Amino acid sequence: MQFLFDRNITRILCVMPLLLFAQSILATESALWTQFKEAKLSATEPTLPDFSYAGYNYSETPIPDTSSWPIFDVTDYGAVVNDGNYDDAAIQATIDAAQAAGSGIVFFPAGRLMLSPNTTVGENIFVTGSNILLRGSGSGEDGTILFKDKMKVENGRFIFEIGPTDTSESELTTVVSAAPRQSYTIEVADASSLSVGQRIIIHCTSLSYAAEYYSPQIINPDWTRISQTNGFNIRELHTVESINGHTITLREPLHLPLILTSDPIEVKSHNRIVNIGIEDIQFKGNWDSYPESFVHHKDNIHDYAWNAIRFDNVENGWMRNCDFKDWNQAVYFDGCAAFTVENVIFSGKKGHTSIHTRRSYGILIKDCQDTAGHHHGPGVGYWGCGTVYLRYQMAGNQRIDAHSGSPYATLMDGVTGGHFDGNGGPYISYPHHGRDFVAWNFNVDGGTSTYDFWPDSRNGHTFSMPIFAGLQGQSISLTAGSYQVNESPGSAVEPASLFEAQLQFRLGPTVETMSVSSLRSNSATANAKLLSAGQGTAEAGFYWGSTDGGTDPQAWANFQSLGSVTVGAISAQLSNLNPDQTYWYRAWSSNSHYEGWASDSVSFTTNPVTADGSILNPENFTAIEQSITSATPALTFDTDTLQVSGGLTGIGHYGVNQDGSLVSVFPFQAVDLSSPPVITGKLPFVLMSETNLRVNTSITVDGSKGSHTQHGIGISGGGDGGDANRPETPGNPLDGQGPGGSSGNSLGTDSTTSGGAGFGGSGGDGGDGSSAGGSSYGDTQLSSLIGGSGAGGTLNKGGGAGGGAIGLVASETLEVTDNATIRARGGKGTGSGSQLTSGGGSGGAILLRGEYVIINGILDVSGGNGGDASGGQLGGGGGGGGRIAIYYHRSLDTTNSTLTVSGGQPIGTSSSAQTGNDGTIYTGLDNDGLAAQWLNNETSIADPTTIDWSTDYDNDGLSARLEYSLGGSTTSADTALLPNLSTDSSGAMQYRYSQKQSGIDPADYIVNTTTTLEPDDWTLLVPQKVEIIPHPTLSGYNQVTVTLPSGELRRFIQLRIRQ
């Protein structure tokens, strides 16, 4: 049979509660903890029990809000504080009234109330109904003091007894299949008497089970209760979560294995009361008036005369902020489940027992303290399981108390001031503790120095294979073979609290950081897995930055929220990164229970951009292995991530402008763009073709207009407008973004404006006379492809954004058809007919390059209009026009084109704002790259843009084209650079010539051959060998050596250079 050990979900290395982050840096993560998480993930049995099912409602919800419960004041029922009379009857009457109402707060005012007028055993105060809270006015000397005067001497009787009147049990069915510890399902013979939500007892008394449970350890025959009389007594409380035929799923894990023997494992009913609370009371005994100091088992007075509170069969209860002073026995639990004891002090005169649990499941005692040093410290006994003592402060050299009767699965978590020796209980009821006693980061004080936990004779610490992690304080020696694990003795382990970590693991979301993907020069995809949402809806995100912030949100530069997420892969795009820089990220998640972190951060280094080059040269980029055809559906280009999606998919490149800034380049084998693309992201956009590029649709990267609440947004290199000057967005930039951005106006009045932004032309001034337009920048040739700038914002008016930047580059023909419109216009300013308006963004940039360039469509980089000031005279300035640059190598045809670079207008017939200046248009021969370098060195050519490539400027018989192609010059004879023939050392004939390494005007160097010199006989040479090396003297050129075929007497060679 295969068992699933976590019925909800598997989880792995997960988040830690924020509470745990203060653990010492010297602590290391416990291997036991790691194994626990991995076992949950793999559905195998963990070494550690799951102790998280402890406390009120198993710590899944807070202690309930009782503010709506009716209040029953004991003084309304006859109690009088500080009068010296006994108040037992009045308190009982108050409790009875609250119980009759169905729920209630029994309120005790400040002062002393007297209890126990006689020594009659059984005359106590009883709570027998659900939904009752005993609430005082504080546990200090000036608060509520419930004083028990007379002793009542009997073991097991307490002045307050809380539990149902009927605790009888009936058999409902039997278990018919074995089940491992830490599993959640049982198979029963008949489920007809069971119902969802029902509290049950899994019960068995068996000698043979005891032998199986403790095997291979040997049970001492002197332990007669377990070895001869009753055997092991299983009595584990559970809740039915679901029923499927004969299979019962339990809410809580089994803390021991169900082993089938000849003795039946019964499922019994369990009667209980629920929602019982006690708060803010000092319970005072009269043990301090007794003239003798405590002596263990001297007589019944020493052991049992003044006993405070007993809980029987209580589920979902709590007791907090109380003081138990001068008691023989303070607090006792029997048959209870899901109970929290918090911030309780045991003080005064040393007595018999501070707090003890037995036959219970999931009692959580947290942040409590024993200053009295009771003989039996924090205790468990007789088949109790799942008990957790969390950060319990013992009195120093005080013993814990595993009180025999085989309690099991007990956690001492962060307990201080005590030791493991001197546990109580009769020898016939040994061992003191069954399996799964766990001491986690326990600080030892006192006791013996050597522990043999399974001795041959009686001692004070007989435990079955206990588990230790992070034992600190006094050094102790453990006998080999008598314990299961002793991890990290002498130093703390992580997590600081096992209970809190397991609770986080169960309830909180579980996230694991994964490695980065889609790594680019300025972007990357952060990845993680949400392994569990825990209980509730999970949110997640990534903290990231250039340094590892660990688990401190303030130490990270950025946070990217994903909002609500579901179990599975999660990711976030990290943008605007710097090339060749290391970054870190860490996944974070939260739900209504917890927030926390993945266990590790991930680092990555962005790609450098040096592999790419000038955006005008297709040779610098490897094409996406597809072509855009007229039938390709609409595409989306993300300039930040370089992702292509829609009609086809691919990844682009980063290119480098002459000024070193980045652009996005999307190269294809061929382009026939007939559906309008969607362009997103902040980097300038370049569409490139290795062959022809045809645009037969619209391409738009306009800046958006400003609004009354926010600024215009730029894309594809366009700068954002300045923010609307609003009180809810303090600190947001008011100035327009970009080199030509106009200044924002911080005055909060209705007479403020802003100027338009500049680029190809300067922006127009605002109408208030003090808001200047932005300046022009860049150059007419668009040597760097950059976009327009945003206009400044003013009161409640966001500035218009700058137009973006578009490049279209083809190795062969570039055509913009009469059906095409390419726009990079500035965004409009904001106005509403009032005097207060913002300026328009400047127009963007359009750069075209091809061998043959044909433009029959519209290119528009107009500046944005100023905001509408039709109701006044103080309008916003118009944005300056952008820039258009067109490069061609062989021919340019713009006869039927419309090229618009006009500045934006102020809007309003009486507006005094200024129009933005027009932008620029440049057309010219393509002289970039190697050709530009070569031409700039040619002193015989005054204006390189006017070169006639067919002219022989230096009369050496070579045209400028051949001189450029072979590495020569127009100012001197270059016959030495003509191809030549030679022989190598073996006598083979070799043909050698120079060849350009690169250039925007790629050329084909073709070696032909013939034996006849007839024009039709020239054919491509098939060489024996070709060697290409960098030219030894000519920068930017290669030297090509062609070894000719051998065995021929005569052959003619011709080098053709085809542009």
Secondary structure as UniProt FT lines:
FT   HELIX           18..22
FT   TURN            25..26
FT   STRAND          28..29
FT   HELIX           31..42
FT   TURN            51..52
FT   HELIX           56..59
FT   TURN            67..68
FT   STRAND          71..73
FT   HELIX           74..77
FT   TURN            81..82
FT   HELIX           88..100
FT   TURN            101..102
FT   STRAND          104..107
FT   STRAND          111..115
FT   TURN            121..122
FT   STRAND          125..127
FT   STRAND          132..135
FT   TURN            141..142
FT   STRAND          144..148
FT   TURN            155..156
FT   STRAND          160..162
FT   STRAND          171..175
FT   TURN            181..182
FT   STRAND          185..188
FT   TURN            192..193
FT   TURN            196..197
FT   STRAND          199..206
FT   HELIX           207..214
FT   TURN            215..216
FT   TURN            221..222
FT   HELIX           225..229
FT   STRAND          232..244
FT   TURN            245..246
FT   STRAND          247..250
FT   STRAND          266..269
FT   STRAND          273..279
FT   STRAND          282..284
FT   HELIX           287..289
FT   TURN            296..297
FT   HELIX           300..304
FT   STRAND          307..312
FT   STRAND          314..325
FT   STRAND          329..334
FT   STRAND          337..347
FT   STRAND          353..358
FT   STRAND          361..366
FT   STRAND          369..370
FT   STRAND          379..381
FT   TURN            382..383
FT   STRAND          385..390
FT   STRAND          393..399
FT   STRAND          401..402
FT   STRAND          408..413
FT   STRAND          416..419
FT   HELIX           427..429
FT   STRAND          437..440
FT   STRAND          443..444
FT   STRAND          450..451
FT   STRAND          467..469
FT   STRAND          472..473
FT   STRAND          477..478
FT   TURN            480..481
FT   STRAND          485..487
FT   TURN            489..490
FT   STRAND          493..494
FT   HELIX           498..507
FT   STRAND          510..517
FT   STRAND          524..532
FT   STRAND          538..545
FT   TURN            550..551
FT   HELIX           553..555
FT   STRAND          558..565
FT   STRAND          568..574
FT   TURN            579..580
FT   STRAND          582..590
FT   STRAND          595..597
FT   STRAND          602..605
FT   TURN            610..611
FT   TURN            615..616
FT   HELIX           618..620
FT   TURN            630..631
FT   STRAND          635..638
FT   TURN            639..641
FT   STRAND          643..646
FT   STRAND          650..651
FT   STRAND          653..656
FT   TURN            658..659
FT   STRAND          662..668
FT   STRAND          671..673
FT   STRAND          678..680
FT   STRAND          685..689
FT   STRAND          693..695
FT   STRAND          698..700
FT   TURN            716..717
FT   TURN            727..728
FT   TURN            730..731
FT   TURN            739..740
FT   TURN            750..751
FT   TURN            767..768
FT   TURN            780..781
FT   TURN            795..796
FT   STRAND          805..810
FT   STRAND          813..816
FT   TURN            818..819
FT   STRAND          821..823
FT   STRAND          845..855
FT   STRAND          858..860
FT   TURN            870..871
FT   STRAND          883..893
FT   TURN            895..896
FT   STRAND          898..900
FT   TURN            909..910
FT   STRAND          920..925
FT   HELIX           929..936
FT   TURN            939..940
FT   HELIX           944..946
FT   TURN            949..950
FT   TURN            953..954
FT   HELIX           960..966
FT   HELIX           975..977
FT   STRAND          980..983
FT   TURN            985..986
FT   STRAND          989..996
FT   STRAND          1004..1010
FT   HELIX           1015..1017
FT   STRAND          1019..1020
FT   STRAND          1025..1030
FT   TURN            1035..1036
FT   STRAND          1037..1043
FT   STRAND          1052..1058
//
